């Protein structure tokens, strides 16, 4: 199964979805269309339970050069042409939410999302990959909080997430200076799990990991993602209480028996997929 969009190509194989940014000549910048397409694609996979893991990658020399600067120049763009400064500020805040939600969907998806980064991951790219479950990179990859270099503060997810993925001091350094964080240093700091010589090797490894995840109980995987995200944002006591509530409701004896049986028989487990979600209330 393969689907093309304006800014992304999407394929699903062996319960793994591959979302690939597909505008290499434009360095995969985020146009207005990209902001709409990405959450539409991710939510379709998530709500339809169409895959058990998502791999997010890109094409060309750079993963993404971030926001397409033409967006700022449009009359209806982020800054706009409103005279009243207070109405303008309120509109800016409201207009920003859909951009934030475009990356929130990666964190909110019930299945894990693996980011594969080559070349530059700049500006909005950092916002995006920080919302993924974990990240791989090629040795030529680098990360840059570009917003400081164009006179603004990053506002689509970099700071609330990156400060939980890397040491605070390093987040501050690259945020204040706009300097590039090389892939190997990003691995040392915990932002990146592994660094690869080539993009092909990276994608091969990511796909293998995704397929391994896809053999596990989807209920246990989504529970693990929900608990990890919750624990990150709450106290240990709150997280322990919540995992108790979660398992009281969703710990499946049948899934556990299948996992033990499959291991004993040296085969992959046969687990049901998550149920599709309704798009409209009853």
Buried (B, 14 or more C-beta within 10 A) or exposed (E): EEEEBEBBBBBBEEBBBBBBBBBEEBBBBBBBBBBBBBBBBBBBBBBEBBBBBBBBBBBBBBBBBBBBEEBEEEEEBBBBEEEEEEEBEEBBEEBEEEBBBBBBBBBBBBBBBBBBBBBBBBBBBBBBBBBBBBBBBBBBBBBBBBBBEEEBEBBBBBBEBBBEBBEEEBBEEBBEEBBBBBBBBBBEBEBBBBBBEEBEEBBEBBBEBBBEBBBBBBBBBBBBBBBEEBBEEEEEEEBEEBBEEBEEEEEBEEBEEBBEEBEEEEEEBEBEBBEEEEEEEE
